[in-house]
Amino acid sequence: METPEETPVTPEIPNSPEKPKINSQDYRLISKANDDFESGNYDACLEILEQLELLRGSDSKLLHNRAVAKFYKTQCRNHDELLKSLEELDDDKTLNRCDLAVLPQMTSSPPPDPGPSAMIPIYNKAVIFYHRHMFETALLTLKPLVQKLDNCDECSIALIGVLMLRLLLATNRLRKAYDFLEILLQKLGTSTLTLTAEDSNPQEVLPGIDENLARCLKLLCMLSMVVNRKVVLVPEDGTTEFSALKAHQYYIMKDFQMAAKQLKKINVDSYRGGLYNHELNTLIANNMGIIHLRVRHYAIAAKFFQNAIIFDKHIAANLRQAELHQMSSVRSCEILYNLGIAMLHLRRPKEAFQSFLVPLKTYHNNPRLWLRIAEACIMEHELRRVAEEKYGPSSSQKRVLFSNRIPYTESSQSAAVPEPTMPFAALSLRNALFLTRAYSHQVNVTTSSEEGNEEETCKSIPTDNNFCNPSGPVTKESLDIMLSAIYAAYSYVSLRLGDYVTALEMAQELLKTDKISDAHKLLAHMYAGEALTMMDKLAEARPHFEPTFVSTLNTFDFETKDWHLKSLDAAQNVVRYNLAVALNLKGDFEVAKSLLNTCTHPIVASKVFALKVHIEKTQAAAASLIAPRI
């Protein structure tokens, strides 16, 4: 993690013909400003910069260095003012008129050798955006510098490259990060094998770079290789950074027990060494939660995530007064996202919904997040329905249930209000459907281009499909699975809201899906049949309720996967019951009763009994209306 230490400043004597050369007096002032900045005497540094402005007039480098000195004077807290000054420099038409350079950097690494005057302000802006979690803006800001790496010195290449690697990894552009890493190391005259060798010293491999920067580059090199599943030996040097990377490698290799042990070791070593900070505790607690979530210990995972949020709140308690580097340590969005997933598995939808709302402000283009929010709304509705059936008036005695649905009766609240309601679930699913379809098209375009001729493939830019940040990159298969889940959920929600046209449309789209799972195939038929029935299209609905298709489903999936229906017998009973309901609505009471006699599974027992009573009452009422013979 970068820390804003008092880094050395570098005076420059440029050869620009537009300005006279720096005289001895100016040079002494520059050197004095340099010494004052390095010693942390920012007031004296600012006074000297003011003297230089009076002697030589204002120029872009002087304005930049004065803004940086003021920033350090506030203990790296007033980054808004610094960013404003850097933005103003972009509009300054005198940007190329440079006659001195006092170039402090906002990282723990030394500044690069003086280059074009616009380079340092642009780099510093990208650093600010990075620490403020504005990763995409930082990437766009840094892009012009990356494109001109060939014109930079070795230290500048390393400094810009390290920041670029951080941004690519932070945005889950894993393949691009590795490809950029190879290009970067090639420009520095080395390779991944040389830099990550077991006995390699980064300072010896990269002699022209500061020791801290070289070590940081080695760490990022190994991280890029680990997340791209490349073979690399992570050293056990006792430092927190490499120990955490080792735990990450164990996790990717699915050795969850060793990953947990490694994190516990970091925790113990940090306490013994007196290294106690909330940032490290947040990292350990969150990663332990992820490990337990992966092995389905949902309650333990939720507890770790809650602890991570507590640690993270200490960092974010006074964020407006925090130093710039501390802002990048805040991970509340990612932790709350993980906590929401754990709460969904624990069937605590209200807590899950509230957890998802915070990351939604940042990751509103994540279709998976919208789907999870809709699932929380659906689960909350189902729990409320079960509670009403259990403790409220027996609705089964007052009306005929179609499948397991009760008409939606919540207050007419706007769908735009973020509450765990079915209208908001419909809104979330619309967003998820739109985004998933758009991303699926992008993946298809990428796939088709990669399947072209060999020359085009060599020129193609690697794509990471990082559509679901902060989650990892997705594949075409996972997008298809997510699209099926969205169709199924959208159809169900539309049925509950009485929008039978949309329910039928989503069910039909689900049936058209390639490689549809058995669970989704069953749901699609049930939802399509119910929608058609509610639209008084009983003839079209009946084929969806034919029990014959159930025999083609995979028995193993029903028995091993976490589905509501645990066997083919249960699925057969559900389909037969729905067919009996359709026959009852059509008036075929005897056929419906004979079907109900075959529905013996406990999952439909109460509904079968209610429907039988309804049919008998209907038949009795019909018989009483027949005129007696005389």
Secondary structure per residue as TSV (DSSP state, phi and psi in degrees):
chain	resnum	aa	ss	phi	psi
A	1	M	-	360.0	133.3
A	2	E	-	-74.5	141.2
A	3	T	-	-126.5	136.3
A	4	P	-	-81.2	79.1
A	5	E	-	-84.6	169.3
A	6	E	-	-76.2	97.3
A	7	T	-	-90.6	156.2
A	8	P	-	-67.8	151.2
A	9	V	-	-104.9	156.8
A	10	T	-	-126.6	110.6
A	11	P	-	-74.0	150.2
A	12	E	-	-132.3	140.7
A	13	I	-	-114.5	91.6
A	14	P	-	-75.2	165.5
A	15	N	-	-108.7	27.2
A	16	S	-	-66.3	130.1
A	17	P	T	-76.2	-11.9
A	18	E	T	-75.4	-23.6
A	19	K	S	-122.8	150.1
A	20	P	-	-67.3	154.8
A	21	K	-	-65.0	153.8
A	22	I	-	-69.9	126.6
A	23	N	-	-82.3	177.1
A	24	S	H	-64.2	-36.9
A	25	Q	H	-65.5	-44.7
A	26	D	H	-62.5	-38.6
A	27	Y	H	-66.0	-38.4
A	28	R	H	-64.2	-39.2
A	29	L	H	-65.0	-40.1
A	30	I	H	-62.9	-44.9
A	31	S	H	-63.8	-39.3
A	32	K	H	-65.9	-40.5
A	33	A	H	-62.6	-37.8
A	34	N	H	-61.9	-47.5
A	35	D	H	-65.2	-41.7
A	36	D	H	-64.2	-39.2
A	37	F	H	-66.0	-43.6
A	38	E	H	-63.1	-34.5
A	39	S	T	-84.1	-2.9
A	40	G	T	84.1	10.8
A	41	N	-	-90.6	76.5
A	42	Y	H	-73.2	-29.5
A	43	D	H	-62.1	-46.5
A	44	A	H	-64.4	-38.5
A	45	C	H	-61.1	-42.5
A	46	L	H	-66.9	-36.6
A	47	E	H	-63.4	-42.0
A	48	I	H	-66.1	-38.8
A	49	L	H	-63.8	-35.1
A	50	E	H	-65.9	-39.5
A	51	Q	H	-61.8	-42.0
A	52	L	H	-63.1	-37.3
A	53	E	H	-65.3	-37.5
A	54	L	H	-68.5	-36.2
A	55	L	H	-77.5	-41.0
A	56	R	H	-117.4	-5.2
A	57	G	-	85.6	169.2
A	58	S	-	-85.6	140.8
A	59	D	-	-145.2	173.5
A	60	S	H	-64.2	-40.7
A	61	K	H	-68.6	-38.3
A	62	L	H	-64.5	-43.3
A	63	L	H	-63.4	-41.3
A	64	H	H	-62.9	-48.7
A	65	N	H	-67.5	-33.5
A	66	R	H	-66.8	-39.6
A	67	A	H	-64.1	-38.8
A	68	V	H	-68.8	-40.9
A	69	A	H	-63.2	-40.6
A	70	K	H	-63.6	-38.0
A	71	F	H	-62.4	-46.2
A	72	Y	H	-67.8	-29.9
A	73	K	H	-63.1	-31.9
A	74	T	T	-85.7	16.6
A	75	Q	T	59.3	40.9
A	76	C	S	60.8	35.4
A	77	R	-	-105.2	-37.3
A	78	N	-	-84.9	62.7
A	79	H	H	-75.5	-22.4
A	80	D	H	-63.8	-42.9
A	81	E	H	-67.1	-38.6
A	82	L	H	-64.3	-43.6
A	83	L	H	-63.2	-38.3
A	84	K	H	-62.7	-41.8
A	85	S	H	-65.9	-40.1
A	86	L	H	-66.7	-36.8
A	87	E	H	-65.0	-38.3
A	88	E	H	-65.3	-32.3
A	89	L	H	-65.4	-29.3
A	90	D	H	-63.1	-32.3
A	91	D	T	-90.2	-2.2
A	92	D	-	-77.9	120.3
A	93	K	T	-74.4	-9.8
A	94	T	T	-94.2	21.6
A	95	L	T	-60.4	-32.5
A	96	N	T	-89.2	-1.6
A	97	R	-	-90.9	89.6
A	98	C	-	-115.4	137.2
A	99	D	-	-133.9	-8.3
A	100	L	-	-153.8	158.8
A	101	A	-	-140.6	113.8
A	102	V	-	-110.6	105.1
A	103	L	-	-116.8	69.6
A	104	P	-	-74.5	146.0
A	105	Q	-	-112.3	153.2
A	106	M	S	-93.5	36.5
A	107	T	S	-133.2	173.3
A	108	S	S	-78.7	-1.8
A	109	S	S	-95.5	155.3
A	110	P	-	-70.3	157.4
A	111	P	-	-72.5	156.7
A	112	P	-	-73.9	166.6
A	113	D	-	-63.5	149.0
A	114	P	-	-59.0	133.4
A	115	G	-	-128.4	-147.4
A	116	P	-	-58.1	144.6
A	117	S	T	-64.1	-26.6
A	118	A	T	-79.6	-13.2
A	119	M	H	-67.6	-47.8
A	120	I	H	-67.5	-45.6
A	121	P	H	-58.1	-39.6
A	122	I	H	-65.4	-43.6
A	123	Y	H	-61.7	-44.2
A	124	N	H	-64.5	-36.3
A	125	K	H	-62.4	-43.4
A	126	A	H	-62.5	-36.9
A	127	V	H	-62.7	-44.0
A	128	I	H	-61.5	-46.4
A	129	F	H	-62.2	-38.5
A	130	Y	H	-61.3	-48.4
A	131	H	H	-68.2	-23.1
A	132	R	T	-91.6	12.2
A	133	H	T	63.7	22.9
A	134	M	-	-95.7	68.3
A	135	F	H	-67.4	-42.5
A	136	E	H	-65.0	-40.8
A	137	T	H	-63.6	-40.1
A	138	A	H	-63.7	-39.9
A	139	L	H	-62.8	-44.5
A	140	L	H	-64.2	-36.9
A	141	T	H	-67.7	-39.8
A	142	L	H	-81.1	-18.7
A	143	K	H	-54.6	-44.0
A	144	P	H	-60.4	-33.6
A	145	L	H	-72.0	-37.9
A	146	V	H	-64.1	-37.0
A	147	Q	T	-69.6	-15.5
A	148	K	T	-114.0	26.2
A	149	L	G	-61.9	-30.0
A	150	D	G	-63.7	-22.3
A	151	N	G	-93.0	3.3
A	152	C	S	-101.9	159.9
A	153	D	-	-79.8	173.1
A	154	E	H	-61.4	-42.8
A	155	C	H	-66.8	-39.8
A	156	S	H	-65.4	-40.2
A	157	I	H	-58.9	-46.0
A	158	A	H	-65.3	-41.6
A	159	L	H	-65.3	-47.3
A	160	I	H	-67.2	-39.5
A	161	G	H	-64.1	-39.9
A	162	V	H	-62.1	-44.6
A	163	L	H	-65.0	-39.7
A	164	M	H	-64.3	-41.8
A	165	L	H	-61.8	-42.6
A	166	R	H	-59.3	-42.8
A	167	L	H	-68.3	-41.9
A	168	L	H	-64.7	-40.5
A	169	L	H	-70.1	-37.2
A	170	A	H	-66.7	-27.1
A	171	T	T	-100.8	15.9
A	172	N	T	60.2	30.1
A	173	R	-	-92.2	71.3
A	174	L	H	-70.2	-44.7
A	175	R	H	-66.5	-40.6
A	176	K	H	-64.8	-36.3
A	177	A	H	-62.7	-43.4
A	178	Y	H	-68.9	-41.1
A	179	D	H	-64.8	-41.2
A	180	F	H	-66.0	-36.1
A	181	L	H	-59.6	-44.8
A	182	E	H	-63.8	-39.3
A	183	I	H	-65.7	-42.1
A	184	L	H	-62.7	-46.9
A	185	L	H	-67.2	-32.1
A	186	Q	H	-64.4	-41.1
A	187	K	H	-66.9	-27.0
A	188	L	T	-89.2	0.8
A	189	G	T	80.1	26.9
A	190	T	-	-142.9	-168.7
A	191	S	-	-145.6	170.3
A	192	T	H	-63.9	-38.1
A	193	L	H	-64.6	-41.5
A	194	T	H	-68.6	-44.3
A	195	L	H	-70.9	-31.6
A	196	T	T	-101.3	10.0
A	197	A	-	-59.1	152.8
A	198	E	T	-59.5	-41.2
A	199	D	T	-104.0	18.4
A	200	S	-	-80.1	141.6
A	201	N	-	-107.4	116.4
A	202	P	H	-57.9	-29.7
A	203	Q	H	-69.1	-33.8
A	204	E	H	-76.8	-35.8
A	205	V	H	-69.3	-36.9
A	206	L	S	-121.5	74.8
A	207	P	T	-68.2	-23.0
A	208	G	T	-85.8	6.6
A	209	I	S	-120.3	148.3
A	210	D	-	-57.0	149.0
A	211	E	H	-60.2	-45.7
A	212	N	H	-64.3	-40.7
A	213	L	H	-66.8	-40.2
A	214	A	H	-64.8	-40.6
A	215	R	H	-66.7	-39.2
A	216	C	H	-63.3	-40.3
A	217	L	H	-64.8	-39.0
A	218	K	H	-63.9	-41.2
A	219	L	H	-63.2	-45.2
A	220	L	H	-67.0	-33.6
A	221	C	H	-61.7	-47.2
A	222	M	H	-66.0	-39.4
A	223	L	H	-63.0	-42.0
A	224	S	H	-62.0	-39.0
A	225	M	H	-70.2	-38.3
A	226	V	H	-65.3	-49.0
A	227	V	H	-69.6	-20.6
A	228	N	T	-95.5	10.4
A	229	R	T	58.5	41.3
A	230	K	-	-92.7	152.2
A	231	V	-	-74.6	121.7
A	232	V	-	-154.2	140.6
A	233	L	-	-97.3	110.1
A	234	V	-	-81.7	123.3
A	235	P	-	-73.0	150.0
A	236	E	-	-98.7	78.9
A	237	D	-	-97.7	4.4
A	238	G	S	85.4	-4.6
A	239	T	-	-85.0	154.3
A	240	T	H	-64.0	-40.4
A	241	E	H	-62.7	-48.9
A	242	F	H	-73.5	-29.7
A	243	S	H	-66.7	-41.5
A	244	A	H	-64.8	-37.6
A	245	L	H	-65.0	-37.2
A	246	K	H	-62.7	-42.2
A	247	A	H	-62.8	-39.3
A	248	H	H	-62.4	-40.4
A	249	Q	H	-65.0	-42.1
A	250	Y	H	-59.7	-42.0
A	251	Y	H	-63.8	-44.6
A	252	I	H	-64.2	-33.2
A	253	M	T	-79.5	3.5
A	254	K	T	64.2	25.3
A	255	D	-	-96.5	76.6
A	256	F	H	-69.2	-31.3
A	257	Q	H	-66.0	-44.9
A	258	M	H	-67.9	-33.7
A	259	A	H	-63.3	-43.3
A	260	A	H	-64.9	-41.0
A	261	K	H	-62.2	-39.8
A	262	Q	H	-64.8	-40.5
A	263	L	H	-66.7	-39.2
A	264	K	H	-64.0	-37.0
A	265	K	H	-64.0	-40.4
A	266	I	H	-61.2	-42.2
A	267	N	H	-62.6	-45.3
A	268	V	H	-66.1	-45.8
A	269	D	H	-63.2	-36.3
A	270	S	H	-67.7	-38.0
A	271	Y	H	-70.0	-39.7
A	272	R	H	-65.6	-35.9
A	273	G	T	-85.7	4.0
A	274	G	T	73.9	14.9
A	275	L	-	-95.1	86.5
A	276	Y	-	-115.6	116.6
A	277	N	-	-148.5	153.5
A	278	H	H	-67.8	-29.4
A	279	E	H	-63.6	-45.7
A	280	L	H	-66.0	-41.1
A	281	N	H	-64.2	-37.0
A	282	T	H	-62.9	-45.6
A	283	L	H	-59.9	-47.0
A	284	I	H	-66.1	-45.9
A	285	A	H	-63.8	-43.0
A	286	N	H	-64.6	-44.5
A	287	N	H	-68.8	-34.9
A	288	M	H	-64.3	-38.2
A	289	G	H	-63.2	-40.0
A	290	I	H	-63.4	-40.5
A	291	I	H	-63.1	-47.2
A	292	H	H	-67.0	-32.9
A	293	L	H	-65.1	-36.9
A	294	R	H	-67.2	-32.2
A	295	V	T	-98.9	14.7
A	296	R	T	68.5	28.7
A	297	H	-	-94.0	74.4
A	298	Y	H	-68.4	-39.9
A	299	A	H	-65.2	-42.5
A	300	I	H	-66.5	-39.8
A	301	A	H	-61.2	-43.8
A	302	A	H	-61.8	-38.6
A	303	K	H	-64.4	-42.2
A	304	F	H	-63.9	-41.8
A	305	F	H	-64.5	-39.1
A	306	Q	H	-63.9	-39.2
A	307	N	H	-65.3	-39.6
A	308	A	H	-62.3	-37.9
A	309	I	H	-65.6	-38.3
A	310	I	H	-62.5	-46.1
A	311	F	H	-62.9	-40.8
A	312	D	H	-67.0	-31.2
A	313	K	H	-65.3	-30.4
A	314	H	H	-64.1	-34.2
A	315	I	H	-74.2	-40.5
A	316	A	H	-91.5	4.1
A	317	A	T	-58.9	-40.5
A	318	N	T	-130.2	61.3
A	319	L	G	-65.4	-31.6
A	320	R	G	-65.9	-26.9
A	321	Q	G	-102.9	6.9
A	322	A	S	-77.7	154.7
A	323	E	-	-69.9	157.6
A	324	L	H	-58.3	-44.7
A	325	H	H	-67.3	-23.4
A	326	Q	H	-72.1	-25.4
A	327	M	H	-64.3	-35.6
A	328	S	T	-73.4	-11.2
A	329	S	T	-82.8	-14.4
A	330	V	-	-74.8	126.3
A	331	R	-	-128.6	30.9
A	332	S	H	-63.7	-37.5
A	333	C	H	-59.9	-50.1
A	334	E	H	-66.0	-40.6
A	335	I	H	-66.6	-43.1
A	336	L	H	-65.1	-33.6
A	337	Y	H	-61.0	-46.4
A	338	N	H	-64.3	-40.9
A	339	L	H	-63.0	-39.0
A	340	G	H	-61.2	-40.3
A	341	I	H	-62.3	-45.0
A	342	A	H	-62.2	-41.6
A	343	M	H	-66.1	-34.2
A	344	L	H	-62.9	-43.6
A	345	H	H	-65.3	-29.8
A	346	L	T	-84.6	3.7
A	347	R	T	57.8	46.9
A	348	R	-	-122.0	75.2
A	349	P	H	-66.6	-34.0
A	350	K	H	-63.0	-45.8
A	351	E	H	-64.2	-38.8
A	352	A	H	-63.0	-44.5
A	353	F	H	-60.8	-47.1
A	354	Q	H	-63.8	-35.1
A	355	S	H	-67.1	-36.5
A	356	F	H	-74.1	-23.0
A	357	L	H	-64.9	-34.0
A	358	V	H	-68.6	-52.8
A	359	P	H	-65.5	-20.6
A	360	L	H	-63.4	-29.7
A	361	K	H	-65.2	-29.7
A	362	T	H	-97.6	-39.7
A	363	Y	-	-111.1	51.7
A	364	H	T	-74.3	-7.8
A	365	N	T	-97.0	15.0
A	366	N	-	-95.8	107.0
A	367	P	H	-65.2	-31.3
A	368	R	H	-66.1	-35.7
A	369	L	H	-66.5	-41.7
A	370	W	H	-62.2	-38.6
A	371	L	H	-64.6	-41.6
A	372	R	H	-64.3	-37.9
A	373	I	H	-63.4	-43.0
A	374	A	H	-63.0	-39.7
A	375	E	H	-62.8	-37.8
A	376	A	H	-64.2	-41.2
A	377	C	H	-63.1	-43.8
A	378	I	H	-64.7	-43.4
A	379	M	H	-64.5	-40.2
A	380	E	H	-62.7	-41.8
A	381	H	H	-63.0	-43.6
A	382	E	H	-65.0	-41.6
A	383	L	H	-63.9	-39.4
A	384	R	H	-65.8	-39.4
A	385	R	H	-64.5	-42.4
A	386	V	H	-63.8	-40.7
A	387	A	H	-64.5	-38.5
A	388	E	H	-67.0	-37.9
A	389	E	H	-67.7	-33.5
A	390	K	H	-81.5	-41.7
A	391	Y	H	-109.9	-19.4
A	392	G	S	-89.9	-170.5
A	393	P	-	-63.5	144.2
A	394	S	-	-70.6	99.3
A	395	S	G	-67.5	-22.9
A	396	S	G	-67.7	-19.9
A	397	Q	G	-88.4	-10.4
A	398	K	T	-106.8	-21.1
A	399	R	S	-150.8	163.6
A	400	V	-	-88.7	129.0
A	401	L	-	-89.8	134.1
A	402	F	B	-97.6	117.9
A	403	S	T	55.5	-124.7
A	404	N	T	-120.3	34.6
A	405	R	B	-105.3	145.8
A	406	I	-	-122.0	136.9
A	407	P	-	-54.3	140.0
A	408	Y	-	-71.2	125.3
A	409	T	-	-126.9	15.9
A	410	E	-	-67.8	161.5
A	411	S	-	-60.2	150.0
A	412	S	-	-75.1	72.5
A	413	Q	-	-90.3	148.0
A	414	S	-	-62.9	140.1
A	415	A	T	-67.9	-18.9
A	416	A	T	-78.5	-12.5
A	417	V	S	-77.5	121.9
A	418	P	-	-73.8	83.4
A	419	E	S	-130.5	152.5
A	420	P	S	-74.6	67.7
A	421	T	S	-117.3	166.7
A	422	M	H	-69.0	-37.4
A	423	P	H	-59.1	-40.3
A	424	F	H	-70.1	-30.0
A	425	A	H	-63.2	-40.8
A	426	A	H	-63.5	-41.9
A	427	L	H	-62.6	-43.1
A	428	S	H	-63.1	-40.7
A	429	L	H	-70.5	-32.3
A	430	R	H	-63.3	-43.9
A	431	N	H	-63.4	-44.8
A	432	A	H	-62.1	-40.7
A	433	L	H	-66.3	-44.3
A	434	F	H	-61.5	-47.5
A	435	L	H	-67.1	-41.6
A	436	T	H	-66.3	-40.9
A	437	R	H	-63.5	-40.6
A	438	A	H	-64.9	-44.3
A	439	Y	H	-69.4	-35.2
A	440	S	H	-62.6	-37.4
A	441	H	H	-65.9	-39.1
A	442	Q	H	-65.2	-40.2
A	443	V	H	-65.3	-40.9
A	444	N	H	-62.9	-41.6
A	445	V	H	-63.2	-42.8
A	446	T	H	-63.6	-42.8
A	447	T	H	-64.0	-43.8
A	448	S	H	-65.8	-36.2
A	449	S	H	-70.1	-34.1
A	450	E	H	-72.4	-21.0
A	451	E	T	-89.4	6.6
A	452	G	S	-76.1	-158.7
A	453	N	-	-70.8	165.5
A	454	E	H	-65.0	-34.4
A	455	E	H	-65.3	-42.1
A	456	E	H	-66.8	-36.4
A	457	T	H	-65.0	-37.7
A	458	C	H	-66.7	-31.8
A	459	K	H	-86.4	-12.0
A	460	S	-	-68.8	144.2
A	461	I	-	-84.7	133.9
A	462	P	-	-63.2	137.7
A	463	T	-	-111.5	142.3
A	464	D	-	-109.0	-9.7
A	465	N	-	51.9	48.0
A	466	N	-	-85.9	61.6
A	467	F	T	-85.2	-13.3
A	468	C	T	-119.6	36.8
A	469	N	T	-56.2	139.8
A	470	P	T	-86.0	5.1
A	471	S	S	-70.2	167.5
A	472	G	-	-73.5	176.6
A	473	P	-	-59.2	151.7
A	474	V	-	-113.4	157.7
A	475	T	-	-104.8	171.1
A	476	K	H	-62.1	-37.4
A	477	E	H	-65.5	-43.4
A	478	S	H	-67.5	-33.6
A	479	L	H	-65.8	-38.4
A	480	D	H	-65.1	-41.4
A	481	I	H	-63.5	-42.9
A	482	M	H	-63.9	-38.2
A	483	L	H	-64.2	-38.7
A	484	S	H	-63.8	-42.8
A	485	A	H	-63.1	-38.1
A	486	I	H	-66.5	-43.6
A	487	Y	H	-58.1	-46.7
A	488	A	H	-64.4	-46.9
A	489	A	H	-65.5	-40.6
A	490	Y	H	-64.8	-40.4
A	491	S	H	-63.4	-43.2
A	492	Y	H	-63.7	-47.3
A	493	V	H	-62.5	-40.2
A	494	S	H	-64.2	-37.7
A	495	L	H	-61.4	-43.2
A	496	R	H	-66.1	-31.2
A	497	L	T	-89.1	-1.0
A	498	G	T	80.8	12.6
A	499	D	-	-93.9	79.5
A	500	Y	H	-73.4	-26.8
A	501	V	H	-65.3	-48.0
A	502	T	H	-65.7	-38.3
A	503	A	H	-60.4	-44.2
A	504	L	H	-65.7	-42.0
A	505	E	H	-61.1	-45.5
A	506	M	H	-66.2	-39.2
A	507	A	H	-64.4	-40.5
A	508	Q	H	-67.1	-38.3
A	509	E	H	-63.2	-37.1
A	510	L	H	-65.6	-39.3
A	511	L	H	-68.4	-23.8
A	512	K	H	-81.9	-10.6
A	513	T	S	-65.6	138.3
A	514	D	T	-71.7	143.5
A	515	K	T	54.4	46.1
A	516	I	-	-69.4	137.8
A	517	S	-	-74.2	161.5
A	518	D	H	-63.2	-39.3
A	519	A	H	-63.0	-44.9
A	520	H	H	-69.6	-32.2
A	521	K	H	-64.4	-43.5
A	522	L	H	-63.5	-46.3
A	523	L	H	-62.9	-40.7
A	524	A	H	-60.9	-44.0
A	525	H	H	-64.6	-42.9
A	526	M	H	-64.4	-44.9
A	527	Y	H	-68.6	-40.7
A	528	A	H	-64.5	-43.9
A	529	G	H	-62.8	-41.6
A	530	E	H	-66.3	-42.7
A	531	A	H	-61.4	-43.8
A	532	L	H	-65.7	-38.0
A	533	T	H	-63.2	-44.8
A	534	M	H	-68.2	-18.0
A	535	M	T	-95.2	12.1
A	536	D	T	61.1	35.6
A	537	K	-	-114.7	66.2
A	538	L	H	-66.5	-34.3
A	539	A	H	-64.9	-37.9
A	540	E	H	-76.8	-25.9
A	541	A	H	-77.5	-32.2
A	542	R	G	-58.7	-40.7
A	543	P	G	-58.8	-27.9
A	544	H	G	-72.5	-18.5
A	545	F	G	-102.6	10.1
A	546	E	-	-71.4	122.2
A	547	P	G	-68.6	-8.3
A	548	T	G	-64.7	-33.0
A	549	F	G	-69.7	-20.4
A	550	V	G	-65.7	-32.2
A	551	S	G	-65.9	-17.5
A	552	T	G	-86.1	-6.2
A	553	L	S	-77.8	161.0
A	554	N	-	-83.6	115.8
A	555	T	H	-63.3	-36.9
A	556	F	H	-62.3	-38.4
A	557	D	H	-63.4	-41.5
A	558	F	H	-64.8	-33.3
A	559	E	H	-84.9	-24.6
A	560	T	H	-109.0	-26.1
A	561	K	S	-90.1	159.3
A	562	D	-	-82.5	69.3
A	563	W	-	-109.7	159.8
A	564	H	S	-67.5	-36.9
A	565	L	-	-91.2	121.9
A	566	K	-	-99.8	0.7
A	567	S	S	-157.9	162.9
A	568	L	H	-65.7	-32.1
A	569	D	H	-62.4	-42.5
A	570	A	H	-62.9	-41.8
A	571	A	H	-63.8	-42.0
A	572	Q	H	-60.2	-41.2
A	573	N	H	-65.9	-39.4
A	574	V	H	-63.6	-43.9
A	575	V	H	-65.9	-43.7
A	576	R	H	-64.1	-38.3
A	577	Y	H	-63.8	-44.6
A	578	N	H	-64.4	-35.6
A	579	L	H	-65.8	-37.9
A	580	A	H	-63.7	-37.8
A	581	V	H	-63.2	-43.2
A	582	A	H	-64.2	-41.0
A	583	L	H	-65.4	-36.6
A	584	N	H	-63.8	-43.1
A	585	L	H	-66.1	-28.9
A	586	K	H	-79.6	-16.5
A	587	G	T	100.6	2.3
A	588	D	-	-85.5	72.7
A	589	F	H	-66.9	-41.1
A	590	E	H	-66.4	-42.8
A	591	V	H	-64.0	-40.4
A	592	A	H	-62.4	-42.6
A	593	K	H	-64.9	-38.4
A	594	S	H	-66.2	-36.7
A	595	L	H	-66.8	-40.4
A	596	L	H	-63.9	-30.1
A	597	N	H	-66.7	-20.7
A	598	T	T	-90.2	-7.9
A	599	C	-	-89.4	94.3
A	600	T	-	-112.5	-1.6
A	601	H	-	-73.8	141.9
A	602	P	G	-59.1	-24.8
A	603	I	G	-64.9	-23.9
A	604	V	G	-119.3	7.5
A	605	A	H	-58.9	-49.1
A	606	S	H	-65.5	-37.1
A	607	K	H	-73.0	-35.3
A	608	V	H	-61.9	-44.4
A	609	F	H	-62.1	-44.6
A	610	A	H	-62.9	-40.2
A	611	L	H	-69.6	-36.9
A	612	K	H	-61.9	-45.2
A	613	V	H	-60.5	-42.5
A	614	H	H	-62.7	-44.1
A	615	I	H	-63.3	-43.4
A	616	E	H	-62.7	-42.6
A	617	K	H	-65.1	-39.2
A	618	T	H	-65.0	-43.1
A	619	Q	H	-65.4	-41.0
A	620	A	H	-64.6	-40.8
A	621	A	H	-65.9	-37.9
A	622	A	H	-66.5	-38.0
A	623	A	H	-66.8	-35.8
A	624	S	H	-70.6	-20.6
A	625	L	T	-84.6	-10.2
A	626	I	S	-77.2	129.2
A	627	A	-	-67.9	134.5
A	628	P	-	-71.3	151.2
A	629	R	-	-77.3	145.5
A	630	I	-	-109.2	360.0
